[in-house]
């Protein structure tokens, strides 16, 4: 499975939300929402790759009511889950959309935001062109991507532990989230596709889970690596046990405490 965008997330959304949401994604969602709310008092915001709606909830809580929020994801399973979970939120428009082929007219939004989605887009050049196209001149682009796997113990532990079960053909999923961290590449993509006032920051936060096993369940049974394991004839149970043990050795079992690091980027759409 080389294109993880095509994975059917519907069966695993609840595990993803319950075991990974508050641990890996919510701390950075709060960070992004604060950055955006400080710059957006009116107009419209586009969220891309919304996943299970973790950033969506934080944005809607911090944006003033007149600000319109359009929320998208290419994956229908994730989008449906987020919409059901947040159906009580007012002022949210839901739309299935590909970041590299956004179905909106040029200059439709004052802000575009994406948390931990751009790593999985195959045509990144086109994605950055599209994000610039749908922003007004001077509009804000804010996004985060995971830093290198060595700066994210959850990633390297899961990758190496899963690989140990399949030494001849190790699953590669955990390399994908941590594959788009190169600051020079990010800056170049932004510059050549119409952005300036670029700020790129490595942001470290605590990676906190109620138990190491809870995080292990999310990483293995709440992520596309499960399909890779099953394609190789493996079972998730022993692998969850092994990942939980490995996590506990470095961050404790109950609770689990470690660190994680993302690259957070803001830029402005230039003329």
WOWOWO-V496518 format. One line per field, one symbol per residue. ss: DSSP state (h for helix, s for strand, l for the rest). burial: I if it has 16 or more other ideal C-beta (glycine too) atoms within 10 Angstrom, else O. A space follows every 10 residues. Layout:
ss = ???
burial = ???
This chain:
ss = lllhhhlllh hhhhhhhhhh hhhhhhhhhh hhhhhhhhhl lllsssssll lllhhhhhhh hhlllllsss sssllhhhhh hhhhhlllll lssssslsll slllllllss sssssllhhh lllhhhhhhh hhhhssssss ssssssllhh hlhhhhhhhh hhhhhlllll llhhhhhlll llhhhhhhhh hhllssssss sssssssssl lhhhhhhhhh hlllhhhhhh hllllhhhhh hhhhhhhhhh hllllsssss sssssssssl l
burial = OOOIIOIOIO OIIOIIIOII IIIIIIIIII IIIOIIIOOI OOOIIIIIII IIIIIIIIII OIIOOOIIII IIIIIOIIII IIIOIIOOIO OIOIOOIIII OIOIOOOIII IIIIIIIIII IOOIOOIIII IIIIIOOOII IIIIIIIIIO IIIIIIIIIO IIOOOIOOOI IIIIOIIIOI IOOOOIOOII OOIIIOOOOO OOOOOOIIIO IIIIIIIIII IIIIIIIIIO OOOIOIOOII OIIIOIIIOO IOOOOIOIOI IIIIIIIIIO O
